[in-house]
Amino acid sequence: MKLLGYVVAAGFALAAVPALAQESPVKAGVEAWERGDYKGAVDRWRGPAMKGDSDAQFNLGQAYKLGRGVPADLNQAELWYGKAAAQGHEQAEASYALALFANGKREAAQPWLQRAAGRGDPRAQYVLGTMYFNGDVVQKDWVRAYALVTRSSQSGLAEASGALSQMDKYMSVQDRQAGLTLARKYEEEANRAPLPGTGRPPVEVASNQPVRTPPVRTPRPAATPAPAPVKVAAAAPPPVTTAIRDGGWRLQLGAFGDPANARKLWGQLGSRFPGRSVSYVKSGSLTKVLVGPYASKGEAAGACRGVSPCVPVSN
């Protein structure tokens, strides 16, 4: 099996500063960056970063990550992300986790990925979920993997949606349902309260030596699927799954002016459509929620029973 690897699109946002800080060199650096003066931005951030300003440290990490204003250097990006993460900078925590992972420090990355994923960062959820699916550093746990990648997919991360489709080929309906249930639990926990600011993992200082990004190790299908921790019974033989045929039919569950509401709806209804994937399709000012595929209009109509609104549509 070739599960999609760990490559995710990096988040390129900069840390903002309060509007009242008119003379702030960090704010001046952000303005320079937005004008395309990347070297000027880096020059303005370096002093505050050296003095411990976490926003400046995070922004320097972004510059080294992207190679703008400075030569691209993932080790330097890791170092500055780590300094900001150690001070509780939430954006930096996720970026630090991903930089550690890309630099081959997967054990060090794992607790930071847990924090960022728990806070709802879709990149961290995707990478951590793939680690659980592969049994990479952490114990293999397909139910947890499915839950994390589902949460990432619901945020619109394309790589996560592709990974879910591949997971569907190897997981039983029962395990996928358990994963969807756990995904809803994760969402509820994330909405209830933010993670505490204490108890952050230790920050490793990046070396100045270049580190090659390791090749992704993808799993082979196991002779028996790994038992999920929520189950008591021993692992069963691999389930015989029936391939889902695409006859050009989808279900439209709604159309929303706010894309966030489209994703929220799928978070509420996704468990009703195991094995199917969701697409968020722009139509003018609206975002349609489309689910499928289905082999025929009759099959699609049957899947709509008990769900409203729900309309079978052809491609």
N, C-alpha and C positions, 0 to 999 in steps of 0.2 A: 504494500500500500504506500502511496506517495501523498502523504498529507502535506498541504501547503506549509512552507517553511515559516520561519520566524520573522520574515521581513515585513515591516509595517511602515507606512508613511510617517515620517517624523513630524511632530507638531512644531511649527515654526513661530509660534506666538512669542512675543517679548513680554517681560514683566512690566506692567504699567506702574506709574507712581502717582500719588495724589495730585490733583490739579493745583492745589495751593503751593506746591513745591516749585514755584516759578524759577528759582535759581538753581534747582537741583541738577547736578551734572548727569545724574541717571536719566532724568526727564529730557535733558538736552541731547543725551545720547540716543534716546528713542526717537526724538524728532530728526536727528541726523540720519539715523537708520531709515526712517520712512522717506527721506529725501534721496536715498540711495548712496549717502556718504557713509559707507560701512567702516572705513578706517577711522573717520572722525568719531563715529559712534563708539568704536572699541577704545579709542584714546580717552574718551570721556568716562567710560565705565571702569577702566582699569584701576584708577586711583581709589574710587569708592569700594571696588571689589577687594582690593588689597587691605582696606581698612575694615572689611567685614560686612559691607552692605549686601544683603542676600539677593535683592533684585539685580544689582549690578553683577553679582557672581553668576546668577542664572543667565543673564543676557550675554555675558562673556562665553558661557558654555554654549549658547545658541550660535554665537559667531564662529567658535571653533568647530562646532558640529557642521555648519553650513559652508565653512571656508569663505566667509565674507569679512573683509577687513583684516583677516589673518589667514595664514595657510590652514587648510582643513586638518584637524588633528583631534581624533576621537579620544586620545588619552588626555589631552588638555581639556576637552569638553567634559570628560568624566570627572576630572579634578575639580573644575569650577561648579559643575552640577552638585558634586558631593559636598562642597563647602556650603552651598546654599541649602541643600537637603538637610544637613546637620543642624541648621537653624530653623527647620520646620517649614521651609518654602515648599508648598504643595506641588506647584508645577515642576520644581526641580526634583522632587522625589521620584516622580514618574520618569523624567528624563534621565536621572541618575541610574535608575533600575535598568532602563533600556541600554544605556551606555555600558554599564557593567556587563550586561548580557552579551552585547556585541563584541566586547573586548575579551570574551571567553571566561569571565568571572561569574559563572552561572550560580554557584552556591551563594556568593555574596549578593547577587542580584535578587535571589528568591524572596527574602523577607521584604525588600523594598517593593518588589512586584506585588506581594501580598497587600501591602499598605495601599499602593496606588490602585490596585484592582478593587479593593474594598471601598475605596472612595469613588469608584465609578469610572476610572480612566480606561477607555476602550482598548488602547494599545496594550496596556498592562494586562487587562483581562484576556486578550487574545494570546499573548505570549505565554502567560501563566497557564491558561487552559491547554495550550499545545504541549507545554511541559508535562502537565498531568496526563495527557493522552499518550505521550511518548514514554512516560516514566523517566524523564530527563531531570536528574537531581532529586526530584520528589518521587514518592511512591506512585505508581500508576493508578489512576482513579478516573475511569471514563465518565462516571456520572458527574463528578465535579468539573471535569474538562468540558463536558457538554454544557453545563450551566454557565461557566465563565465565557465560553465562546458564544453562547446564545446571547448573553448580556452585551458582549462586544458587537455582535451582529445587529442587535436592536439599536445600537448607537449609530449604525450606518457604516461600520468598517467593512469594506468589501472583502478583504482577506478573510475575515471571520465568517462571512456568509459562505464563501467557497469552502472553508474548512468544515463547516457544518454539513455541507452536502457530502463530503467525503466520510465524515464520521457516521452519517446515516447508513452508509453501506456496511459498517462493521458492528453497529450497536443494535441490540434488540429494542423493540418498541417499548418494553418495560423500562429499560435503562434510559432511553431517551425521555420518556415521561418523567422519570425520577429526576433527570437533569433539568427539565423545564420547571418542575416544582421547586428545585433548589435555586434555579435562576430567579424565580419570583421571590423566594425568601431573601436572596442577596439584594434584590431591588428594594424590598421593604426595609431591610437593615440599613441600606445606604440612605434611604429617605428619612428614616427615623431620627438619626443623629449622626453628626460628623465623627470621624475617628478622633480619639484623644491625641493631643500633641505630644504626649510623653511616650516613652518606650520605643523610640526610634532605633532601628538597627545601627550598629557601628558603621562609620564611613571609612572606607579604604581610600588611601591616597594613591592616585594613579602614578605609575612609573613613567619616566620619560622615554622609555624604549617603545618602538612601534610594536603593536600587537596585531597579528592577523585575525580577522574575524573567522571563527571556525566554521567549517561546513555544517550545514544542518543535518542532523541524524534523524532520518524518518523511520517510523516503525514498520516492521513487517507484521502481517496479521498473525495474532497468536493462535495456538491450537485451541485454546479456550479463552474466552474473554475474561479480563481481570474482574474479580468480584468487587462490586461497589460497597463502600462501607455501610451504606444504609440497609444492606441486605444481610440476612442471617444465613441463608442457605449457601451451600458451596456453589462455585461457578458451574454453570451449565455448559454443554457443548455449544459451539458457535451457532447462532440462530440461522435458519434458512430464510433469507429475505427475498421478497418479490420485488423485482425492479419496478420503479415507478415510471410509467410510460407517459411521455409528453405528447398529448393529442392536440395541443394548441389552446387548451382551456385553462383559465385562472379564475379565482374568486376575487371580486372587488369588495373589500370590507368597509370602505368609506373613502372620503376625500376631504382633506383638511387644508385650511389656509396656513396653519402653523405646522411645519414638519414635525415638531416635537410631539404634537398630539397624534400624528400618524404613528410614530414609534411607540407612544404610550398605549395606543389601541392594540398594537401587536403584542406588546408586553402582557396585556390582559388576556388576549385570545389565542396567543401562539400555541398553547398546550392543546388546543382543540384540533390542531392540524399537524400531527406528528409526521415527520418525514418530508413535509413540504417547506419550501423556503419563501421568504417574504421579499417583495420588491417595493421600493418607494419611487413612484413614477410621477414626474412633474407634468402637469397639464395646465398650462397657463399659470394662474396664481395658486393653484391647488396642488396638493401632493396626494396621489392615490395610493391606497394600500392594496397591493395585489399579491395573492397567495397561490402557489401551485408547484408543479404542473398537475393537470388532470387529463386523463385519457379521452374523456368525452364530456359533452354537456350534461348527460345524465349523471355521471360520476361526480361532476362538480356540483350539480344541484343537490345530490345526496349529502355532500359534505356541508352544504349550507344549512341543513335542517337544524333548527334550534339556535341559529345565529342570525341576528338582525342588527344592522343591515348586512346583507350578503347577496351578491348578484353574480352568477356565472357570466364570464366575458371571454370572448375568443381573441386570440392574438391578432 
